[in-house]
């Protein structure tokens, strides 16, 4: 009997992005059945999948934990209570399957007996027909009971995956993600790149309230927010305080565009200030646990320390909403930059206000993505790339990083680690002292047979962005597929 998997499960088991499987479905290489994929077809395309791969998670975790550089807490197994409930559910399914098999076995035994009776007492035609059917039944039973074929590796891995992780589907968007370890449903959704609706993420405000359509949740964190009796009867729960016991379907709000994100004011603390070069600093701020920042990848914030303030793009992924990164260039004319390179130390307070801007990912676009960063324009581009990786949606990601300043490609090792870890990611560093954007756009256009097959995200100094956008328009690139940010 053919076993079918959802696209998300299939991608996780074989260790590729969902976009890669979608491309194979579109090209006809991989059949799909109402959006589901057969384990046999997957093994045909990915014959190297083995049980010893530990569910194919090592590669995914390497990307998320090392290449992303996210400060995520150490991966843990689910709690004993969650594990026991998941094993119980699997055991109940196994018991149901055994009961069905016993009924089928009894039916086959009875059928074989009736065929023998027909062979003995029926008419000549009936005896011949019964004999042929009996031979067919005996052959099929021998093939099933005497078969020695190895179990389907993906089917076995999927059974293990269901114990270790819970699969969640969101309505009405149909987005999917997995709840790993001790994560709450909200944590897991954010880690997967989804822009869920939430507030404090600490069980106080109730903004992450969602309705459970099917499946079970279990409380894993204390919350002060009290659901009404009517909400409880309708199946509502707080995503920030509950985890998934097993596969889950929920109705929950998501932020589709910048207008959906409210302006927030948060006092964060300096976690660290790390030099990325002589004139460039990586500023790491951390928000309170009870007041995290909601933002979309690529957006900016207004930062204020004392009397100094500046608007800077966020250089980190919304997957980790407490830890925010900024790339700050030394600038004698910028009071905030002077503060960062001077008196601002770990533990000092910085007030955040925002987020601002519409330089955000078109998450539902079917096109491949091309990122063009110039100098510290890499900051918002980095946020977008990490978000795109977390979503695992695009079948192809290309990054061109043009360096015109002495600081150069200051996070080149990070970009190379992305390229090493992901088959669908390409990184091209370009040293361009003159920064001739028009010539660079012609060069990039020559690298690709059809540049119009991409969505392009362009970020950097104002003059470079203006000229680069002009160069793309001269090549006939569609305006609707171009997003621009001055950084």
N, C-alpha and C positions, 0 to 999 in steps of 0.2 A: 504494500500500500504506500503510495507516494505521500511524503511528509512535506507540507508547505510552510514557509516562513515568511514573515513580514520583511519588507525591504530593510528596515533598521536592524532586525535580528540577523538577517543574512549578511549585511555589511559588517556587522560586529564580529560574526563568527569567522568570516574569511579574511578579516583584517584590511578592508578597503573602505573608501568613502562611499556614502550612499550615491553621490553623483556618478561615481565610476560604474556602479551597477545600473543606474538609470541610463547611462550612455550605451551600455551593452544591450539593455532592453530595447532602446530606440533603434540600434543598429541591427537588431534581429538575432544577435548572438545568444541572448538569454531569454527564453520564453517566460512569460508571466501569466498568472491565472488570477484574474480579478485583483491585481496588485500584489499577489503572493508569488513566491519563488520556490521551486522544487529543490530539495536537498540534492537529488540526483543530478539535476542540471548544474547546480553550483559546483559540485565535485567534478563534473566534467570540465568546467572552465578553470577551476582551481584545484587541480589534482594533488598539489603539494600540501593541502590541509591535513594535519594529523592531530590525533588526540594529545600527543605530547607537547603541542604548542601552547598548552595551558590556556585554551580558549582564544588564542590569538590576541590576548589583552596586552602582552608585553610591549608590542609595537605602539599600540594606542596610548598606553600609560607613559611610554618614553616621550612621545610627542607632547602629551599634556603636562607632564611633570617637569621634563627637562627642556624641551624645545620652547614651550610656551613661557617658561620661567615664572609661572604663576606660583604664588605663595599659598599653596593649598595644603591643608593639614594632611598628615600621613594617611595613606589608604588603609582602611581597616575592614575586617570581615563584618558582616551584619551581626547584630547582637544575637545572643543565644535564643532569645524569645522569637525574634524574626526568623532566624534559621530554622528553629523547631517548627514554626507555623508553616514555612515554605515546604519543609520536608513532609509535614503532615498533609498539606494539600497535594503534593506529588504522590504520597502514599495512597491517598483517597482516590486520585485519578487512576493509579495502578490497580487498586482494588476493583474499581468500576470496570477497567479494561479486562481484568481477569474474569470478572463475572460475565462480561459479554463473551469472552473466549469460551468459557465453560458452556454458555448457552449455545454458541455456534458449534462447539464440539458435540454436544448432545444432539443438535439438529442434524449434523453430518452423520453421526452414528445411526440415528433413526432412518435417515434417508438411505444409507447403505443397506440397512436391514430390509427396507421396503423394496429396494432394487433386487435383492437376493430372492425375496418372496415372489417378485414378478418374474424373475428368471425361472423359478421352479414351477409356478402355476399359471403363468400367463399364456396367451396365444403365441404362435411362432413369431409374429412381428413384434409383439410386446417383449418376448424373451430376448430377441436380437437387440432391440433398442435398449432394454435394461442392461444387457451385457456390455454394450458400448459405453453407456453412461457410467456403469460401474468401473470399467477399465479407466475411463477418464478421471473419475473421482479418486481411484487408487493411485494413479500417476501423480495427480496434484498433491495428494496427501503425502506421498513419499517424498516429493520435491520439497514440501514445506517442513516435514518432520525430520527428513534426513539431510537437509541443507547445511552446508558448513561455511557459507559466505560470511565474511567479516561484517560486523554491524556498520551501518552508515555513520561515518565519523561525525558529520555535521548534526545528525539527529541526536547522537550521544552528547555532543558538546552543547546542543541546545537544551537538553535536559539539565545539564550541570549549570548552564547560564541561568536557568529559571530559578535555581536554588540560590545562586550567588547574587543575582541582580533581578530587579523587577522592571518590566517593560511598561511604560506609561504612554497613553495616547491622549492628546488634548483635543477637545471639541470647543469651538467649531473649526479650528485651523487644520486639524488632522496632523499636527506636528507630533513627533515621537521622541522619546528619550529613555534612558535607563537610570534607575536609582541603584547606586552602588554603595557598598559598605554601610556606614552609619549615617549617610546623608538623609536629610529630610527631602520631601518631594520638591520643595522650593529650591534648596541647594542644588539638587540634581538638575533641575530645569535650567537654572542660571549657568551651571557648569557646562551644559550642553549648548549654550549660546542663545537660549530663548529669552525674550524680553517679557517676563511675567509681570503681572500687576502685583505690587507689594509695597509695603511702607517700612515699618521698623524691622521686619524680619526677625522679631523677637517675641512674638505672641501677644503684643499689646494693642495694635491698631486694628486688626481685622481686615486689612486691605488685601491680604492674600487668600481670602476666603474663596473656596471653590466647591462645586458640587460633585460628589463621587457618583458616577453613572453606573459603574460596575467595578467589582473588586473590593479589597479590604485595605484600610489604613490602620496604623497603630501609633499612638502618641509616644513620642520619644523625647520631647522637651516640654517644660512647663510653659503655660501661657495664661495670662491674666484676662485676655479677651473672652467674653462669655457669649456663646452662640445662643440665640433664642430657641425655644422648644420647636417652633415652626421650622427654623433652619435645620435643626437636628433631624426632624422628621423627613425633611427633603433631602438629607444626605450631605449637608454642607460640612466642611472641615477646614482647618487652618493648615495650609501647605507648609508653613514655616515650622510647625510643631509636630508634624506627623510624617511617617515614612510609609512606603508601600509594602504590604505583606506579600502580595503577589502581583500579577499583571493587573493594570489599573486603567480605567477610562474615566477622565474627569472633564468637567466643563469649567474653563478658567479663562480669564481675560488676559490678553497679551497686548503689549505696546507695539503698534505697527509703524509708527512714525514719530518724529521728534515732538510733535504737538501733544502726544499722549503722555509725555514725561513731564511731571510738574517741576517748577523751579524749587530748589531746595537750598537751605542755608545750614551748613554743618561746620562745626569746629573740629578739625582733624589735628593730629599730632605728627610731627616729623619723625618718621621711623629711621630714615637714613638719608644722607646726602653723599653720593658716590661720584667721584670724578670719572668721566668717560673720555676725557682729554684735557688738555691744558685750559681750554676755554669752554668746556661743556660739562654740565653737572646733571646727574640723574637724581631727581628729587623724589623720594618715596614717602608718601603720606599715608596714614592709616586712620580710618574713621572709627568712631566708637562702635562697639558690637551692637548697640541698641539703635544706631542711627546710621545705616549704611547709605551709600549714594546710588541712586538709580540713574543710569545714563545709557545711551546707545554708543556703540563703538564709533569712533571718529569725532565725537563731540568735544567741546572745550568747557573750561571752567574759569571763573574769576577767582584768583587766589589773593588773599590779603594777609600780610604779616605786619602788624603795627600800622604805620602810615603808608607802607609800600604795597602796591597791588599790580597785578598783571592778568591778562587773559591768555591762558595756555591750553593747547590741545592735550587731552588725556592720552598717554602713551601705553595704556594697559587695557586689558579686556574686561568687559562687564561680567565675565565669568567669575571674577574675584572682586566683588563690589566694595570690599573694605580696604584693599591695598591699591592705591592709585599712584601711577608713575607719571613724571613730567620731565622733559628734556629742556634744560635751561641754559641758554647761551650767555656767556659773559658780555655785558653791554654797559658801558659807563653811563649811558643815557637812560637806563632802565633801573629804577630804584628797587624793584623786586629782585631782579637779577643780582644787583649789588648785595642785597640782603642774603640771598642764597649763597653767594661766594664769600660772604663775610660773617655775619653774626648768627645766622640761622643754624641751630644745632638740633640734634636728636632730642625729642621731648617738647620742643617749642610748639606753640599753637599756630595753626594757619587756618583762617576762615575760608570755606569754600562756598561759592554761590554759582548756581547754574543747574543743569548743563545748558549749553548753547550750541546752535548750529545744526545744519541739515546734511552735513557730510557723513552720511550713514550708508550702511550696506543695503543694497536691494536684495534681500535674502531670498526672495521668491523668483528672481530672474533665472531663466534657464541658461544664460550665457556664461562662458568662462570669464575669469576676472583678471585684469591686468592692472597692477599697481605701479604708479610712477611717483617716486619720491625724490625730492631734491634737498640735500642737506638735512636740517632738522624737520623738514616735511615728513621725514620718516616716522616721527612721533605718532601722528594720527593714523598713518598707514599701518604702523605696527599694531595698533588697536584693531583696525579693520581686519588685518591678516589673522590675528589670533581669534577674532570672532568668527571669521570664515572657516577656520580650522575646527573650532569648537562645533560649528553647525554641521561640518562634514557634508556640505551640500554641493559645492561646485566641483565639477570634474577636472578643472584645470585652474591653477593659480600661478601667475607670473609676476615677479617683482623686478623692476629696474630701479636701482638706487644710484642717482647721479650726485657725485660729490664735487662741489666747487670750492668748499672751504677747507682750511688746513686740517680740521678735525677729521675729515674723510668719512669713511664708512665705519663709524664708531661702534656699531654692534654687528660687525660682519660675521663674527663667529655664531651669533644667534641665527642669522639668515642662512648660513651654511648648515646649521643643525636642522633647520626646517627642511632644506633641500635634501639632506641625507635621510631624514626620517620619513618623508612623504614622497611617494612616486609621482604625485600630481602637482608638485611645487617646483618651480624653476626660479633661480636667483641669478641676476646679472648685475654686477657692480660696474659702474662707469665713472672713471675719473675725467672730469671736464673742467679744466681751470678757467676756460673762457665762459663756460655755461651757455653756449650757443644752442638755445632750445629748439630752434627751427631745424637745425642740422641733426640734433639728437632725435627729434620726432621722425625725421625721414629715415634715420638709421633703425629705429625701433620698428617703424612700419615695414622696412625691408626684411625684418626678422620673421614676419608672419604673413602667410599667404592671404589671410583675410582678417585684417584688423577689426573689421566691423562685427566679427563674431564675439568680441569682448565687450564687457562693461569696463570702462577705464576710470580709475580713481587717481586723481592728480593732486599732489600737495607739495608746497615748497614756498620760497620767497615770492613776493608779489610779481616782480618783473619776469621771473622764470615761468611762473604759472600762466601769466598772460601770454607770453610768447609760445609756450608749449601748446596751450589751447588753440592758438592761431594756427600752429603747424598741423595740429590734428584736423582742424576744420578745412585746411587747404587740401588735406588728403581725402576729404569727403566723409570724415567720421561723423556719425549721427550725434547731434547735440544731446538728445535724450539719453544717450548711453554714457555721457561724460559727467563726472562729479568732480568739483574743484574745491580746494581749501587752501587759503593763504596761511602759512605757518612759519 
